[in-house]
Amino acid sequence: DADGNLDPITTYSGFAALRHQWSDKLRSNIAGAYFKADNPVLLTTDQVTDESWNTFVNLIWTPGEPLDIGVELMYAERMLEDGRSGNLQRVQFSTRYNF
């Protein structure tokens, strides 16, 4: 403000995840996240993120230590202050060698 004091932008967010072990060699994760901002549009414009969320699920196979092979599905949405929105769908494959 004119006196040099800061007025923070209030935001709300959260994340939750769950891991399930199907067997010694197979596991899954499911997770989701959410974000919401109380933007002062006169200061930030209406081109900033108002709200977003995402979720994913994966399956990871360990054929033998130290190798992991996985596949993940993700979906996300983002909404701007001006009302525009978009989404993302993604399939991701991964390998990891633990040494």
TORZA-744948 format. One line per field, with one value per residue: x, y, z of N, C-alpha, C in turn; residue number from 1. Coordinates in steps of 0.2 Angstrom, whole numbers. Layout:
<pts>
n_u = c(X; ...)
n_v = c(Y; ...)
n_w = c(Z; ...)
ca_u = c(X; ...)
ca_v = c(Y; ...)
ca_w = c(Z; ...)
c_u = c(X; ...)
c_v = c(Y; ...)
c_w = c(Z; ...)
num = c(NUM; ...)
</pts>
This chain:
<pts>
n_u = c(4; 1; 8; 19; 17; 15; 2; -3; -6; -19; -19; -24; -20; -17; -12; -13; -9; -8; 0; 0; 5; 5; 11; 27; 34; 27; 19; 8; 3; -7; -13; -17; -19; -23; -25; -29; -31; -33; -33; -29; -36; -35; -22; -15; -19; -30; -25; -18; -16; -31; -36; -31; -29; -24; -22; -15; -11; -1; 8; 21; 33; 45; 56; 67; 79; 91; 81; 68; 52; 40; 23; 13; -2; -9; -19; -24; -30; -32; -37; -39; -40; -48; -57; -54; -48; -39; -33; -23; -18; -8; 3; 15; 31; 43; 59; 70; 86; 93; 108)
n_v = c(-6; 12; 16; 7; -6; -23; -33; -49; -61; -72; -90; -106; -123; -140; -158; -175; -192; -209; -225; -241; -258; -270; -283; -291; -286; -277; -261; -247; -230; -216; -200; -183; -165; -148; -131; -114; -97; -81; -69; -51; -44; -31; -28; -39; -42; -50; -61; -71; -87; -93; -105; -122; -140; -157; -174; -191; -207; -222; -237; -247; -258; -270; -279; -285; -282; -270; -263; -253; -251; -241; -234; -220; -211; -195; -181; -164; -148; -130; -114; -97; -81; -73; -82; -91; -108; -123; -139; -154; -170; -184; -197; -206; -215; -224; -228; -234; -236; -241; -237)
n_w = c(0; 1; 12; 12; 17; 15; 8; 8; -4; -2; -3; -6; -4; -7; -6; -9; -7; -11; -8; -15; -12; -23; -25; -21; -32; -39; -38; -35; -36; -32; -34; -30; -32; -27; -30; -26; -28; -21; -29; -30; -43; -48; -46; -50; -63; -74; -80; -73; -64; -57; -51; -50; -53; -51; -55; -53; -58; -56; -61; -56; -60; -53; -60; -56; -44; -47; -55; -60; -69; -76; -79; -81; -79; -81; -77; -78; -74; -77; -72; -77; -70; -79; -84; -94; -98; -97; -101; -97; -103; -100; -104; -97; -98; -89; -83; -71; -64; -50; -42)
ca_u = c(0; 5; 13; 24; 15; 13; -4; -1; -12; -21; -19; -26; -18; -17; -9; -14; -6; -8; 4; -2; 9; 1; 15; 34; 37; 22; 16; 4; 2; -13; -12; -21; -17; -27; -23; -34; -28; -38; -29; -32; -36; -33; -15; -11; -22; -35; -21; -15; -20; -35; -37; -28; -29; -21; -22; -11; -11; 4; 10; 28; 35; 52; 57; 73; 83; 89; 78; 60; 49; 33; 19; 9; -7; -10; -24; -24; -34; -29; -42; -36; -45; -52; -62; -51; -46; -36; -32; -18; -18; -2; 5; 23; 34; 49; 64; 75; 91; 96; 114)
ca_v = c(0; 18; 16; 2; -12; -28; -36; -55; -65; -78; -95; -113; -129; -147; -163; -181; -198; -216; -230; -248; -263; -276; -289; -289; -283; -272; -256; -241; -223; -212; -194; -177; -159; -143; -124; -109; -90; -75; -63; -45; -43; -24; -28; -45; -43; -56; -66; -76; -93; -93; -111; -128; -146; -162; -181; -196; -214; -226; -244; -248; -265; -271; -286; -288; -276; -263; -260; -251; -249; -239; -231; -216; -207; -189; -176; -158; -142; -124; -109; -91; -76; -71; -87; -96; -114; -128; -146; -158; -177; -186; -204; -206; -221; -222; -233; -232; -241; -239; -240)
ca_w = c(0; 0; 18; 11; 20; 11; 8; 5; -8; 1; -7; -3; -8; -4; -10; -5; -11; -8; -12; -14; -14; -25; -23; -20; -38; -42; -34; -38; -33; -34; -30; -32; -29; -28; -29; -27; -26; -20; -32; -31; -50; -50; -45; -54; -69; -75; -84; -68; -62; -51; -48; -54; -50; -55; -52; -57; -56; -60; -60; -57; -59; -52; -63; -52; -41; -45; -60; -60; -75; -74; -83; -77; -82; -78; -80; -75; -77; -75; -74; -76; -68; -84; -85; -98; -94; -102; -98; -99; -102; -101; -102; -96; -96; -85; -81; -66; -62; -43; -40)
c_u = c(4; 10; 19; 23; 13; 6; -3; -7; -13; -22; -21; -23; -17; -14; -11; -12; -7; -4; 1; 3; 5; 5; 23; 37; 33; 19; 13; 4; -3; -12; -16; -18; -22; -24; -28; -31; -34; -34; -33; -31; -33; -25; -11; -14; -27; -31; -17; -19; -24; -36; -34; -29; -26; -22; -18; -12; -5; 5; 17; 30; 43; 54; 63; 77; 89; 85; 70; 58; 42; 30; 14; 4; -9; -15; -24; -28; -31; -35; -38; -42; -50; -57; -59; -48; -43; -34; -26; -19; -11; -1; 13; 25; 41; 53; 69; 80; 94; 103; 118)
c_v = c(6; 19; 11; -4; -17; -32; -43; -57; -71; -84; -101; -118; -135; -152; -170; -187; -204; -221; -237; -253; -269; -283; -286; -285; -278; -268; -251; -235; -220; -206; -188; -171; -153; -136; -119; -102; -85; -69; -57; -43; -36; -24; -33; -46; -49; -62; -71; -82; -91; -99; -117; -134; -151; -169; -186; -202; -218; -233; -245; -255; -265; -278; -289; -282; -275; -259; -259; -249; -247; -235; -226; -212; -201; -185; -170; -153; -136; -118; -102; -86; -73; -76; -92; -102; -118; -134; -149; -165; -179; -193; -204; -213; -219; -229; -230; -237; -238; -242; -236)
c_w = c(0; 6; 17; 15; 14; 13; 5; 1; -4; -4; -3; -7; -4; -9; -5; -10; -7; -12; -10; -16; -16; -24; -22; -26; -42; -37; -38; -33; -36; -30; -33; -29; -31; -26; -30; -24; -26; -23; -32; -39; -52; -50; -50; -61; -69; -79; -79; -66; -56; -48; -53; -50; -54; -51; -57; -54; -60; -58; -61; -55; -58; -54; -59; -50; -45; -51; -59; -67; -74; -80; -79; -81; -78; -81; -75; -78; -73; -77; -72; -73; -73; -87; -90; -94; -100; -98; -101; -98; -104; -100; -102; -94; -93; -84; -76; -64; -55; -42; -35)
num = c(1; 2; 3; 4; 5; 6; 7; 8; 9; 10; 11; 12; 13; 14; 15; 16; 17; 18; 19; 20; 21; 22; 23; 24; 25; 26; 27; 28; 29; 30; 31; 32; 33; 34; 35; 36; 37; 38; 39; 40; 41; 42; 43; 44; 45; 46; 47; 48; 49; 50; 51; 52; 53; 54; 55; 56; 57; 58; 59; 60; 61; 62; 63; 64; 65; 66; 67; 68; 69; 70; 71; 72; 73; 74; 75; 76; 77; 78; 79; 80; 81; 82; 83; 84; 85; 86; 87; 88; 89; 90; 91; 92; 93; 94; 95; 96; 97; 98; 99)
</pts>
